[in-house]
Amino acid sequence: ERVMTQSPATLSVSPGERATLSCRASQSVSSNLAWYQQKPGQAPRLLIYGASTRATGIPARFSGSGSGTEFTLTISSLQSEDFAVYYCQQYNNWPRFTFGPGTKVDIK
Amino acid sequence: QVQLVESGGGVVQPGGSLRLSCAASGFTFSNYGMHWVRQAPGKGLEWVAFIQYDGSNKYYVDSVRGRFTISRDNSKNTVYLQMNSLRAEDTAVYYCAKDPRTNGPEALGYFDYWGQGTLVTVSS
């Protein structure tokens, strides 16, 4: 099973600043990596798939990069609505799809 | 627009059963595979099950295989999760989620649309 880890567990950022979130896979997942945003009491929302492709309607301030075992989600200039928990998910090891534990982005 | 609406959650005793439903609209349901994903209170996300667009193939996470059954009725645009022999560790919000692959075998394996979730609590 591909074990996903995320760092940091919590990231404190001021509005307008850049946020960089990391995700690591225990074995290569190629580019089969997605990122989701979840706000309290809401369902997750797809942000990025294929490691770097933004989903429909996702603002350009969200970008993804990486391949193999190391991935990054960057939010170029944090808006108030971006404070949330972010999960990475691998879909290379089919059908054992696994998520990381999440990174909480909160207000500094 | 795509809408997924889950129902059927509630409180059930250990060893009991529950059937969840997810009604889909806003897309051609019969063309897409569907997943169930769960989230225990205060915890992360766990993929639970997948059913192919035509219902011909189904897959499960190891912890629910043999206890849970995913099914679908394309005439009703609905996917189901029958949960038997429930345990305390099955307590979670259960989300249905759409797979992006159209009319293909298996799944792409990520989730482009999610429902709002339904809470299942297993407790005596």
Chai-1 contact restraints between the chains, C-beta under 6 A:
chainA,res_idxA,chainB,res_idxB,connection_type,confidence,min_distance_angstrom,max_distance_angstrom,comment,restraint_id
A,A34,B,Y110,contact,1.0,0.0,6.0,A-B,restraint_1
A,A43,B,Y95,contact,1.0,0.0,6.0,A-B,restraint_2
A,A43,B,W114,contact,1.0,0.0,6.0,A-B,restraint_3
A,A43,B,Q116,contact,1.0,0.0,6.0,A-B,restraint_4
A,A43,B,G117,contact,1.0,0.0,6.0,A-B,restraint_5
A,P44,B,W114,contact,1.0,0.0,6.0,A-B,restraint_6
A,L46,B,D112,contact,1.0,0.0,6.0,A-B,restraint_7
A,Y49,B,Y110,contact,1.0,0.0,6.0,A-B,restraint_8
A,Y87,B,L45,contact,1.0,0.0,6.0,A-B,restraint_9
A,Y91,B,G109,contact,1.0,0.0,6.0,A-B,restraint_10
A,Y91,B,Y110,contact,1.0,0.0,6.0,A-B,restraint_11
A,W94,B,G109,contact,1.0,0.0,6.0,A-B,restraint_12
A,P95,B,F50,contact,1.0,0.0,6.0,A-B,restraint_13
A,P95,B,Y59,contact,1.0,0.0,6.0,A-B,restraint_14
A,F97,B,W47,contact,1.0,0.0,6.0,A-B,restraint_15
A,F97,B,G109,contact,1.0,0.0,6.0,A-B,restraint_16
A,F99,B,G44,contact,1.0,0.0,6.0,A-B,restraint_17
A,F99,B,L45,contact,1.0,0.0,6.0,A-B,restraint_18
A,P101,B,G44,contact,1.0,0.0,6.0,A-B,restraint_19
A,G102,B,G44,contact,1.0,0.0,6.0,A-B,restraint_20
